[in-house]
Amino acid sequence: MLRGLGGVAVGLPLMEEMLPSTLIAKPTPEVPVRAFNVFFGLGIPKPVQPGDFEGVLEPLKPLKDQLLILREVDQVRCDRNGMNAHFDGATGAFTATPPDGEARSGGASLDQMVRRSHYPNGLPDGMVSTLVGGTFFRRSRVGRYVHSYNPDGTVAATIQEKPRDLFERVFGAMNVTEDGDARQGHIKRSVLDSVVDQYRFYTGPNSPLGAASKDRFKDHLDRVREYEQRAFAMKIDDPRAPKMPPPSELRHGGAADPGGEGIDITLEALREEWRLMADLYALSIQMDRARFGSITFLAAGERIRLKGDYHYDGRLIHRFDDSAQLKASGSKGCSHEWWHKFNEKNKNEQLRAHAHMKMNEVAYFLNRLHEGEDCREANGKSILENTMLTISTESGDGRHNDVKRELSGVFHAVTGANGRLKTGQVLNAKTEGLDLYNTMLTAMDVKGKLGPKDREHRSVDSIRA
């Protein structure tokens, strides 16, 4: 009954009353199998990837025990003649196969392989089968920003690039009011209206819930309402309500990539939108509304002209002003150019600062699945520790004049997948992405393999726990 509360509109955190008594008695109860792909644009050139958590990987250091950092991963087999890593490298991330045209991958992505193996008859009722979201601007080929694919190479789900759209994908859209203004309907109503009677019962004196579950239930619905208000920027009079950010002013759709020439954006505006998107995506996982999918922070070949002071850990890392520092406008004034100008003999200060910032925003999302009681699961581990999250990008070198160099040394990091993979180390894998991915699938008890059927699989045993 608790599982069905509110139908498809509202999910609930896992409470002990939802578990069979035999499961409660187990010392290490089972947790759901989950797999997500986390993509960040433009990559980290191989010479810039340190052997530890200093430099550009500094923001990941607090999570070093929960991550396995993999260097020297070769994705050259993803090369497609006439393309570059912005296209084929990005599509090959999480598939290890070259693209099949401009809108298809060459095969399934990691998350979809796990989903089909563990849930062959479909996910439990009320779940989003695959959740794809992200904050990005460069459009062009789909492989730039979508990173979840079915076995036939089609995208596993339409990407949600606005917080409002992601919210509606997870929680369900409200009915349009008589005047046709859906947003006004959200201001007047909430998805929680559908469960108000159940709320009163389960928090009242006759509730079957224990004290701990009652408190978690109340806190959970309060958080749903908070995120709902943030997503729709509602104006309300209740002084107890959280302060609402203004509606998003970022460009989306075609306006986000006018002629491929890039857009001007401040670090503050970029962060505000991304972190709301990351919060909502993480909440959907915490609520067990999504177990598979991908999230993107900036597309492959991203073209933005970023401006603003970037601070980390109380110190100024860099003053972003791409256009002025590059002394150019349009596409030539975008952060994209720092990757094309990369030279291992130089300091590459701007590129390093951009990469550091990207790792900081990836770490923000990861922390949303690791910190706090809402992330602690029945086996005592965090959602981050129990889930297989694969973090990767498009290239190991931003220059397009050497395919082997460009698609070698592609940055990867993975989480422990509930003790299946060995975290807490930085490993020089020296392997093909295809062998890495298939080893991960074997660890996840997936019978199928990625890539050509007649190719001999070489297991990367060093990543197995």
C-alpha positions as CSV (number, residue, x, y, z in Angstrom):
1,M,0.0,0.0,0.0
2,L,2.8,2.4,0.9
3,R,4.5,1.6,-2.5
4,G,1.4,2.7,-4.3
5,L,0.9,5.9,-2.5
6,G,-0.1,8.7,-4.9
7,G,0.1,6.4,-7.9
8,V,2.7,7.6,-10.4
9,A,2.8,11.1,-8.9
10,V,4.8,10.6,-5.7
11,G,7.4,8.1,-4.7
12,L,8.6,7.3,-1.2
13,P,11.9,6.6,0.4
14,L,12.5,3.0,1.5
15,M,11.0,2.4,5.0
16,E,11.3,-0.7,7.0
17,E,7.6,-1.3,6.9
18,M,7.9,-1.8,3.1
19,L,10.2,-4.8,3.6
20,P,9.1,-8.4,4.1
21,S,9.8,-9.5,7.6
22,T,12.3,-12.1,6.3
23,L,14.2,-9.3,4.7
24,I,14.2,-7.2,7.8
25,A,15.8,-10.0,9.7
26,K,18.7,-10.3,7.3
27,P,22.0,-8.7,8.5
28,T,22.7,-7.3,5.0
29,P,19.4,-6.7,3.2
30,E,19.3,-6.5,-0.6
31,V,19.3,-3.1,-2.3
32,P,18.1,-2.3,-5.8
33,V,20.4,-2.9,-8.8
34,R,21.1,0.5,-10.4
35,A,23.4,1.8,-13.1
36,F,23.8,5.4,-14.4
37,N,26.2,7.1,-16.8
38,V,27.6,10.5,-15.9
39,F,29.1,12.5,-18.8
40,F,31.1,15.7,-18.8
41,G,32.1,17.5,-22.0
42,L,35.4,18.1,-23.7
43,G,37.4,15.6,-21.6
44,I,40.7,15.8,-19.7
45,P,43.8,15.4,-21.8
46,K,45.9,12.4,-20.8
47,P,48.9,14.5,-19.6
48,V,46.6,16.6,-17.4
49,Q,45.2,13.5,-15.6
50,P,47.3,13.2,-12.4
51,G,48.2,9.9,-10.8
52,D,46.5,11.0,-7.6
53,F,43.7,13.4,-6.5
54,E,45.6,16.6,-7.0
55,G,45.3,19.1,-9.8
56,V,42.1,18.9,-11.8
57,L,40.9,15.8,-9.8
58,E,41.1,17.7,-6.5
59,P,37.3,18.0,-6.2
60,L,36.9,14.2,-6.3
61,K,39.4,13.7,-3.4
62,P,36.7,13.7,-0.6
63,L,35.1,10.7,-2.5
64,K,38.4,8.9,-3.2
65,D,37.3,5.8,-1.2
66,Q,34.1,5.6,-3.2
67,L,35.7,5.9,-6.6
68,L,38.0,3.9,-8.9
69,I,39.8,6.3,-11.2
70,L,40.9,4.6,-14.4
71,R,43.7,6.0,-16.6
72,E,44.9,4.9,-20.0
73,V,41.6,3.6,-21.3
74,D,41.7,3.2,-25.1
75,Q,38.5,4.0,-27.1
76,V,40.1,4.0,-30.6
77,R,37.7,1.4,-31.8
78,C,35.0,4.1,-31.5
79,D,36.5,6.1,-34.3
80,R,34.1,6.7,-37.2
81,N,35.6,8.0,-40.5
82,G,34.6,11.6,-41.1
83,M,33.8,12.3,-37.4
84,N,35.9,13.3,-34.4
85,A,35.8,12.6,-30.7
86,H,33.1,15.3,-30.2
87,F,30.9,12.8,-32.0
88,D,32.3,9.3,-32.1
89,G,34.1,9.5,-28.8
90,A,31.0,10.9,-27.1
91,T,28.8,8.2,-28.5
92,G,31.4,5.6,-27.6
93,A,31.3,6.7,-24.0
94,F,29.5,3.9,-22.1
95,T,29.0,1.8,-25.3
96,A,32.6,1.3,-26.5
97,T,31.3,1.1,-30.0
98,P,31.4,3.6,-32.9
99,P,28.2,5.4,-33.8
100,D,25.8,4.2,-36.4
101,G,25.0,7.4,-38.3
102,E,24.3,10.8,-36.7
103,A,21.5,9.8,-34.2
104,R,22.3,6.2,-33.2
105,S,25.1,4.5,-31.3
106,G,26.6,1.2,-32.4
107,G,25.0,-0.7,-29.6
108,A,23.7,-0.7,-26.0
109,S,25.1,1.4,-23.2
110,L,26.2,0.0,-19.8
111,D,23.1,1.1,-18.0
112,Q,20.7,-0.5,-20.5
113,M,22.7,-3.8,-20.5
114,V,22.3,-4.0,-16.7
115,R,18.6,-3.0,-16.8
116,R,17.6,-5.7,-19.3
117,S,19.6,-8.3,-17.5
118,H,18.2,-7.7,-14.0
119,Y,14.7,-6.6,-15.0
120,P,13.9,-8.6,-18.1
121,N,10.1,-8.2,-17.5
122,G,10.3,-4.5,-16.8
123,L,10.8,-2.4,-13.7
124,P,8.4,-2.3,-10.8
125,D,5.2,-0.2,-11.4
126,G,5.5,3.5,-11.2
127,M,9.1,3.8,-12.1
128,V,10.7,5.8,-14.9
129,S,12.2,3.1,-17.1
130,T,15.2,5.3,-18.1
131,L,15.9,8.8,-16.9
132,V,18.1,11.0,-19.1
133,G,18.8,14.6,-18.1
134,G,21.4,17.2,-18.4
135,T,22.6,20.8,-18.7
136,F,24.1,21.4,-22.1
137,F,24.1,23.8,-25.0
138,R,26.0,22.3,-28.0
139,R,23.4,20.5,-30.1
140,S,24.3,19.0,-33.5
141,R,24.5,15.2,-33.4
142,V,22.5,13.4,-30.6
143,G,25.6,11.6,-29.3
144,R,26.9,14.9,-28.0
145,Y,24.5,14.9,-25.1
146,V,22.5,11.7,-24.9
147,H,24.4,8.8,-23.2
148,S,21.9,6.0,-22.7
149,Y,21.2,3.6,-25.7
150,N,19.1,0.6,-26.4
151,P,20.7,-2.5,-28.0
152,D,19.6,-1.4,-31.5
153,G,21.4,1.9,-31.0
154,T,18.4,4.1,-30.5
155,V,18.3,6.5,-27.6
156,A,16.8,4.8,-24.5
157,A,14.8,8.0,-23.5
158,T,14.3,11.6,-24.6
159,I,16.7,13.9,-22.7
160,Q,15.2,16.4,-20.2
161,E,17.3,19.6,-20.3
162,K,15.1,21.9,-18.2
163,P,14.5,21.3,-14.5
164,R,10.8,21.7,-15.0
165,D,10.8,19.0,-17.7
166,L,12.8,16.6,-15.5
167,F,10.4,17.2,-12.6
168,E,7.4,16.4,-14.7
169,R,9.2,13.3,-16.1
170,V,9.8,12.0,-12.6
171,F,6.7,13.1,-10.7
172,G,4.1,13.4,-13.5
173,A,2.6,16.6,-15.1
174,M,-0.2,18.5,-13.5
175,N,-3.6,18.9,-15.3
176,V,-3.8,22.1,-17.3
177,T,-6.2,24.7,-15.8
178,E,-9.1,26.1,-17.6
179,D,-7.2,29.1,-18.9
180,G,-4.6,26.7,-20.3
181,D,-1.7,27.8,-18.2
182,A,0.0,24.7,-16.8
183,R,2.4,26.8,-14.7
184,Q,-0.4,28.6,-13.0
185,G,-1.9,25.2,-12.2
186,H,1.4,24.2,-10.5
187,I,1.3,27.5,-8.5
188,K,-2.2,26.8,-7.2
189,R,-1.7,23.1,-6.8
190,S,0.9,20.5,-5.9
191,V,1.5,16.9,-6.8
192,L,1.2,16.3,-3.1
193,D,-2.5,17.3,-3.2
194,S,-3.2,13.8,-4.5
195,V,-1.9,12.2,-1.3
196,V,-3.1,14.7,1.4
197,D,-5.5,12.1,2.9
198,Q,-2.8,9.5,3.1
199,Y,-0.4,12.0,4.6
200,R,-2.8,12.7,7.4
201,F,-3.4,9.0,8.1
202,Y,0.3,7.9,8.0
203,T,1.4,10.7,10.2
204,G,-1.6,10.6,12.6
205,P,-2.2,8.6,15.8
206,N,-3.5,5.5,14.0
207,S,-0.6,5.3,11.6
208,P,1.0,1.8,11.3
209,L,4.4,3.4,10.8
210,G,7.1,3.6,13.5
211,A,8.4,6.9,14.8
212,A,11.5,6.8,12.6
213,S,9.4,6.1,9.5
214,K,6.9,8.8,10.4
215,D,9.6,11.4,10.6
216,R,11.2,10.2,7.4
217,F,7.8,10.2,5.7
218,K,7.2,13.8,6.7
219,D,10.7,15.0,5.8
220,H,10.4,13.3,2.4
221,L,7.2,14.9,1.4
222,D,8.5,18.3,2.6
223,R,11.5,17.8,0.3
224,V,9.3,16.9,-2.6
225,R,7.3,20.1,-2.1
226,E,10.6,22.1,-1.9
227,Y,12.0,20.7,-5.1
228,E,8.6,21.2,-6.8
229,Q,8.7,24.9,-5.8
230,R,12.3,25.3,-6.9
231,A,11.5,23.7,-10.2
232,F,8.5,26.0,-10.9
233,A,9.8,29.1,-9.1
234,M,6.5,29.5,-7.3
235,K,5.6,32.7,-5.5
236,I,4.0,31.8,-2.1
237,D,3.2,33.7,1.0
238,D,4.2,31.1,3.6
239,P,7.3,32.5,5.4
240,R,8.3,28.9,6.3
241,A,8.7,28.0,2.7
242,P,12.2,27.8,1.2
243,K,13.4,30.8,-0.8
244,M,12.6,30.3,-4.5
245,P,15.2,31.0,-7.2
246,P,14.0,33.1,-10.2
247,P,12.8,31.2,-13.3
248,S,15.6,29.9,-15.5
249,E,16.9,32.4,-18.0
250,L,19.2,30.0,-19.8
251,R,18.7,29.2,-23.4
252,H,17.5,25.8,-24.4
253,G,16.8,24.0,-27.7
254,G,18.0,25.6,-30.9
255,A,18.5,28.9,-29.1
256,A,21.2,27.3,-27.0
257,D,23.4,26.7,-30.0
258,P,22.8,29.5,-32.5
259,G,24.6,28.4,-35.6
260,G,27.2,26.5,-33.6
261,E,28.7,29.9,-32.6
262,G,28.3,29.5,-28.9
263,I,26.6,31.6,-26.2
264,D,27.7,33.8,-23.4
265,I,27.0,32.5,-19.9
266,T,28.1,33.2,-16.3
267,L,29.5,30.6,-14.0
268,E,26.8,31.5,-11.5
269,A,23.9,30.9,-14.0
270,L,25.4,27.7,-15.2
271,R,25.9,26.4,-11.7
272,E,22.4,27.4,-10.6
273,E,20.7,25.5,-13.4
274,W,23.0,22.4,-13.2
275,R,22.8,22.0,-9.5
276,L,19.0,22.2,-9.5
277,M,19.0,19.6,-12.3
278,A,21.5,17.4,-10.2
279,D,19.4,17.8,-7.1
280,L,16.2,16.7,-8.9
281,Y,18.0,13.8,-10.6
282,A,19.5,12.6,-7.3
283,L,16.2,12.9,-5.6
284,S,14.5,10.7,-8.2
285,I,17.1,8.0,-7.3
286,Q,16.7,8.5,-3.6
287,M,13.0,8.1,-4.0
288,D,13.5,4.9,-6.1
289,R,11.7,6.5,-9.0
290,A,14.7,5.9,-11.3
291,R,17.3,3.1,-11.4
292,F,18.8,3.5,-14.9
293,G,19.8,6.4,-17.2
294,S,22.4,9.1,-17.8
295,I,23.1,12.7,-16.8
296,T,25.2,15.2,-18.8
297,F,27.1,18.2,-17.6
298,L,28.0,20.1,-20.7
299,A,27.9,18.4,-24.1
300,A,30.7,17.0,-26.2
301,G,32.4,19.9,-28.0
302,E,30.6,22.3,-25.8
303,R,30.6,25.9,-27.0
304,I,30.1,28.5,-24.3
305,R,31.9,31.7,-23.5
306,L,32.1,31.4,-19.7
307,K,32.7,34.3,-17.4
308,G,33.0,34.6,-13.6
309,D,35.2,34.0,-10.6
310,Y,35.7,30.3,-9.7
311,H,36.4,29.6,-6.1
312,Y,37.1,26.2,-4.5
313,D,37.8,25.3,-0.9
314,G,38.1,29.0,0.0
315,R,40.5,30.0,-2.7
316,L,40.2,31.6,-6.1
317,I,41.1,29.0,-8.8
318,H,40.5,31.1,-11.9
319,R,38.7,34.1,-13.4
320,F,36.9,32.8,-16.4
321,D,36.6,35.2,-19.3
322,D,37.0,32.9,-22.3
323,S,36.2,35.5,-25.0
324,A,38.5,38.1,-23.7
325,Q,41.4,35.7,-22.9
326,L,41.1,34.1,-26.3
327,K,40.7,37.6,-27.9
328,A,38.0,36.3,-30.1
329,S,34.2,36.2,-30.5
330,G,31.8,33.6,-31.7
331,S,32.9,30.0,-31.7
332,K,36.6,31.0,-31.6
333,G,36.0,32.7,-28.2
334,C,34.5,29.6,-26.5
335,S,36.1,27.4,-23.9
336,H,36.1,24.7,-26.5
337,E,39.2,26.4,-28.0
338,W,41.4,25.7,-24.9
339,W,41.2,22.0,-25.7
340,H,42.3,22.6,-29.3
341,K,45.1,24.8,-28.1
342,F,46.3,22.2,-25.6
343,N,50.1,21.7,-25.6
344,E,51.7,19.3,-23.1
345,K,54.7,21.6,-22.9
346,N,52.6,24.5,-21.7
347,K,50.8,25.2,-18.4
348,N,47.4,25.1,-20.0
349,E,46.0,27.1,-17.1
350,Q,42.6,27.9,-18.6
351,L,42.0,24.3,-19.6
352,R,43.0,23.0,-16.2
353,A,40.7,25.5,-14.5
354,H,37.7,24.4,-16.7
355,A,38.5,20.8,-16.0
356,H,38.7,21.4,-12.3
357,M,35.3,23.2,-12.4
358,K,33.8,20.3,-14.3
359,M,35.1,17.8,-11.7
360,N,33.6,20.0,-8.9
361,E,30.2,19.9,-10.5
362,V,30.4,16.1,-11.1
363,A,31.4,15.8,-7.4
364,Y,28.4,17.9,-6.4
365,F,26.0,15.3,-8.1
366,L,27.9,12.3,-6.6
367,N,27.7,13.8,-3.1
368,R,23.9,14.2,-3.5
369,L,23.9,10.3,-3.5
370,H,26.3,9.9,-0.6
371,E,25.9,12.5,2.1
372,G,23.0,12.5,4.6
373,E,20.6,9.9,6.1
374,D,18.4,10.1,2.9
375,C,21.3,8.4,1.1
376,R,21.8,5.6,3.6
377,E,20.4,2.3,2.5
378,A,19.3,-0.9,4.3
379,N,22.8,-2.5,4.1
380,G,24.4,0.5,5.8
381,K,26.0,1.9,2.6
382,S,25.1,5.0,0.6
383,I,23.3,5.0,-2.7
384,L,26.5,6.1,-4.3
385,E,28.3,3.0,-2.9
386,N,25.5,0.6,-3.9
387,T,25.1,1.9,-7.4
388,M,27.2,1.4,-10.5
389,L,27.9,5.0,-11.7
390,T,30.3,5.3,-14.7
391,I,31.8,8.7,-15.2
392,S,33.4,9.5,-18.6
393,T,33.8,11.9,-21.4
394,E,34.6,12.2,-25.1
395,S,38.4,12.3,-25.6
396,G,41.8,12.0,-24.1
397,D,43.2,14.9,-26.1
398,G,41.3,17.8,-27.6
399,R,43.2,18.0,-30.8
400,H,41.7,16.3,-33.9
401,N,44.8,15.7,-35.9
402,D,45.6,12.3,-34.4
403,V,42.7,9.8,-33.9
404,K,44.8,7.4,-31.8
405,R,45.9,10.1,-29.5
406,E,42.5,11.7,-29.3
407,L,40.7,8.5,-28.4
408,S,43.4,7.1,-26.1
409,G,43.7,7.9,-22.4
410,V,40.0,8.7,-22.0
411,F,39.2,9.5,-18.4
412,H,37.0,7.1,-16.5
413,A,35.8,6.7,-13.0
414,V,33.4,4.1,-11.5
415,T,31.7,3.5,-8.2
416,G,31.8,0.3,-6.2
417,A,28.4,-1.1,-7.3
418,N,27.7,-2.6,-3.9
419,G,31.1,-4.2,-3.4
420,R,31.4,-5.6,-7.0
421,L,34.2,-3.2,-8.1
422,K,37.4,-2.2,-6.4
423,T,37.3,1.5,-5.3
424,G,39.8,3.6,-3.4
425,Q,42.5,3.6,-6.0
426,V,43.9,5.3,-9.2
427,L,44.6,2.6,-11.7
428,N,46.6,2.6,-14.9
429,A,44.2,0.2,-16.6
430,K,46.0,0.0,-20.0
431,T,43.0,-1.6,-21.6
432,E,40.4,-1.0,-24.2
433,G,37.1,0.5,-23.1
434,L,35.3,-2.5,-24.5
435,D,37.2,-4.9,-22.2
436,L,36.7,-2.5,-19.2
437,Y,33.0,-2.3,-19.8
438,N,32.5,-6.0,-20.3
439,T,34.4,-6.7,-17.1
440,M,32.1,-4.3,-15.3
441,L,29.0,-6.1,-16.8
442,T,30.4,-9.5,-15.7
443,A,30.8,-8.1,-12.2
444,M,27.1,-7.0,-12.4
445,D,26.1,-10.6,-13.3
446,V,25.1,-9.5,-16.8
447,K,25.4,-12.4,-19.3
448,G,25.6,-10.4,-22.5
449,K,28.6,-8.6,-23.8
450,L,29.2,-5.4,-25.8
451,G,31.0,-5.3,-29.1
452,P,31.5,-7.9,-31.8
453,K,30.3,-11.4,-30.8
454,D,33.4,-13.0,-32.3
455,R,35.9,-10.9,-30.4
456,E,37.8,-12.5,-27.6
457,H,37.0,-10.9,-24.3
458,R,40.0,-9.9,-22.1
459,S,38.9,-9.5,-18.5
460,V,40.3,-6.5,-16.5
461,D,40.6,-8.4,-13.2
462,S,42.3,-5.5,-11.4
463,I,39.0,-3.7,-11.2
464,R,37.0,-6.6,-9.6
465,A,36.6,-6.6,-5.9
